[in-house]
Amino acid sequence: MAKSTKLTEAQACIEANRNPVAKILGLDYKVIDEISEDSSVLSILDKITKDDDPASETKMKIAMLLKQLDLHLLNHTLKHISLEIRLNPGTFKNDIELLKRFSGKGKQTVLEFIDYTSDYEFSNGCRAPPWRQLRGEICYVLVKPHDAEILCVTCSKGGVFLNGGKTDDEEEVNYERTGEIYKDLVTLLREKSAIFSENMSKQGFLHVRSCHLCTEKVRVSEGQQKEKDQPDETPRKTEDATLHKASTASHRSALESSRINLGKKQMTKRLEPSLNWKTTVDAKGKRSSVRDTQGGKHEGRLEKPRPSILPGIAQFRKSVQKVEDIISDSTSESEEDEEPSERRKEANADLPSEYWQIQKLVKYLKRGNQTATVIALCSMKDFKLAQETCQLAIRNVGGLEVLINLLETDEVKCQIGSLQILKEISHNPQIRRNIVELGGLPVMVNILDSPFKCLKCLAAETIANVAKFRRARRAVRRHGGITKLVALLDHEQNSTEPTYSSLYETKDVEVARCGALALWSCSKSNGNKEAIRKTGGIHLLAQLLKTSHENMLIPVVGTLQECASEENCRAAIKAERIIENLVKNLNSENEQLQEHCAMAIYQCAEDEETRHLMRRHGGLKPLASLLNETDNKERLAAVTGAIWKCSISKENATKFRKYKAIETLVGLLTDQPEEVLVNVVGALGECCQEQENRVIIRKCGGIQPLVKLLVGTNQALLVNVTKAVGACAVEPESMMIIDSLDAVRLLWSLLKSPHPEVKASAAWALCPCIQNAKDAGEMVRSFIGGLELVVSLLKSDNKEVLASVCAAITNIAKDQENLAIITDYGVVPLLSKIANTTDDKLRQHLAEAISRCCMWGRNREAFGEHRAVGLLVRYLKSNDANVHRATAQALYQLSEDADNCITMHENGAVKLLLDMIGSSDHDLQEAAAGCISNIRRLALAIDKARYPYNSNRHYKLPSITQHRTCHSHAQEP
Amino acid sequence: MNRKKLQKLTDSLTKTSKHFNKFEVKCLISLFYNLVGDVTERQGVVIGLDRNAFRNILHVTFGMTDDMTMDRVFRGFDKDNDGCVSVTEWVCGLSVFLRGTLEEKMKYCFEVFDLNGDGFISKEEMFHMLKNSLLKQPSEEDPDEGVKDLVEITLKKMDRDHDGKLSVADYEQAVREETLLLEAFGPCLPDPKSQMEFEAQVFEEPHEFSEM
């Protein structure tokens, strides 16, 4: 009911106001389609850029403002419009085309025929004559259902209804409405013809699958969020024999998604009450407001369920690991885990001939003695086991049980044959799962102990295939598989074992290779990484790394790379001097090997010593030269990642400059996939810590692409971009460019990001910007709502965010006017509230912020009232010299207020400050001494007040009980 | 048997058998005489293991069960067809049996499988060898149907020239591609496990030998 009232409401709305945009902005801006608001914005934009005439500019400005005002309203109506949006020429055409395909003689079809009355189609997609088009009519259709007379139907924007009909001798259609209005053609036909409705629902189930396809496609096109796209898309779908149902479903989902999008847009708009940060409206202001709308759009996109984090790469993974640590496992397994366990049940409908043959063979496996079994196994191997049909056939006839059962026998030949088959079919995710469910892993783990190397190899290779998901990996570990697999790596020891001549033997190196392969799969679980390390796997891998077989090196390096995400393993890797060999293999010809080496370095270079080792072993040059090969994106991502981590050490950054890597990195800022971008920007951010590198980045035009990336959505990328931009802003000349690109505004907007890491990083980046910008105070004030936003971030519970925001406040407060504003927003109580922290980084920045904020009004007293002083004194007991300096300076500022002096004294600040005076840090010395002298002066004043011979009673103070001790202390230095 | 003769025999057999060293040959000779037992050496009478004794060894030591295969293996060992395995035949036979190369084993196996010795393994021979390989189910109409099907499967896999029977060439080509097919028609080689046990037992008791 509610829906239908809404519908009529919307209908009325549209009928009364056919083209809202045109009405508001005048006919000049009338756009063909009411709903394409984006294009209307664009057309206005075009106008603006074309006309330089000042008069039209003001006109435009007003238009823009009106437009913005209306946007909200429009969006609201859009929601309603979108419900009715199906009724445009495109959708009708689509519906009719679809129905046509399913019409014809016979009981199976939905209709006997359906056709237009007129073959001529106007350019706007309508077939109705122009004078009828004015009434919103689109076309007329003749429909013959199986169980009714020919119907003549009018399709109009308002709905679908029966008209007076068309007589054979007349050309004209009787346009008068004779029936009810239905919301679409299908609803009308369902009402008029029982057979149509019945056949439609019959057909329904067939289309469920294709509907999935459609929703997929819709999701892809979601970004465009234009319902107009729908007709373009549906014809593609028709190939899947999708009848109307499918298209309805996809329509509906498109509508829903667009509705969500619109809703989101409104949400974001509500968050930023004005699209204009700047109060001055000039040409520049206009441009920036446009950019803001874009920014708004991006934010909207940010909330979409889009996997912005890519598996395998990115420190995101690490952060996840840090949180969930041992419970969760790394990499892509989550995606693997979610794989549908039953994908194609319905495929059984027509079974391929292989199915029956395989069924027969499995029967022989079950009933035969070993001779028959071997024959059946050999025959089964001849099927195309890589094909899913065969894999599933084996499973569905119960072959897996038999194959696993064979592994438990003593018959080596049967075991070999069975493993050879299992190895092939375990490439299929479903089969892997079934193998684990049937308890195949413990059996295979036991075979690793077999005296026959061939069996060991096969078992290890099969385990490598099966252990692609978490439960399987855990099962391997639980049954002691890791120890056994690690033992396989020890091929030197293996070769000393007595060997039994047999036809089924392989080389020791091969055994080690298979072991490494299995460990590679297993090492994706954290528990297994630890197990590998504990059983001495890292040492053995290091030994194998010295070989030169690529087949061997790839799984070995792959395993190392996986293990390197664990702290302990990294230490072991360092101890085993593996870096040297990784560097050597970076120079290999094999791209995959290079990739894994770079990944391993990326993981390990978190450690400072490793970074130095990289330099010492000459690993930076091959990395830099690999940067020039950009075709293989996976490798590029790994290489840039390694460069990123390596460049954290300054010496390495200098080296990279020598190898011209910085220029190349800047070149990689455009047209690269996100996982590459994250690393490239990360590397630039680290390199930027050096002055000379900053200059290079500016000179090769790296700042513009960096700033462009600020509007992205990838969290990891944003963290790195903000860091890089912040680092560039340290240099005044770069800052000028940053300012001209309006990047400070973008950074400021990122403070609204939902991710704390992005917030913190953006706040850090703002600090140098405010420091180095011209008219920084004015600039900061021009961001409307900006200061309020910053202050409100002090309510965050993330320490990094708090520290960064404190740092930003320190810089903002350098401007008196801004300090006054943030004081009004209540910065003092908020700062005081977080003063009880124990985090040294936060303490330092907090103390700095407090010391800055003291400079306004009665903030000093206010800090005292909010009990910040006593807490600050405690900071002096910290071990961090930076905290000492900042705290002493803050206390010095606070000690200008008498009450604070008393609090400090009561909290034992004097003793602590006295020690600070002995520091070698001049600022600290000075601040400590200043603070003590303020306390001392107060004590003197009290003395004067106490003793009657001094009549100057300026201070009305509560008595300080231990003022004498204070006095004597102050005299000591 | 005196020491000198034994020495001489050992030397000559070490030369003929490629896969055993002198020590191993000594061990095998000693085992052979242990198995034959106290038979006094007489001129004209060959000392050796007769069919039954040999089959017993195959059954007990190498776990073979199939009567027909064991007979065929005995024939494989008994090169001169005199009804018993002499010491030379014993050592040479075991050389292939335990340590033979793929070539040697293929040759040996083919001989075992070629029941009538015409150089081909025919369908009938296959059927004969495989007839007991499937568990019979009473419900089945034709109990041999499965076996016939197995024969067809094997032929399809191994008969490269499509003449309905396996020549040496067919067999060798198929085995080279798929080693598992070496003993396609029944186990005629020791299974790896009992082989290991046998070797461990025979070759690692030097003391016993020195007493002799």
Interface residues (C-beta under 8 A of the other chain):
Chain A: K360 L361 K363 Y364 R367 G368 N369 Q370 T371 A372 V374 I375 A376 L377 C378 S379 K381 D382 D410 E411 V412 K413 I416 G417 P451 F452 Y500 S501 S502 L503 Y504
Chain B: L98 R99 L102 K105 M129 L130 N132 S133 L134 L135 Q137 G146 D149 L150 I153 T154 K156 K157 E178 T179 L180 L181 L182 E183 A184 F185 G186 P187 D191 P192 K193 Q195 M196 E199
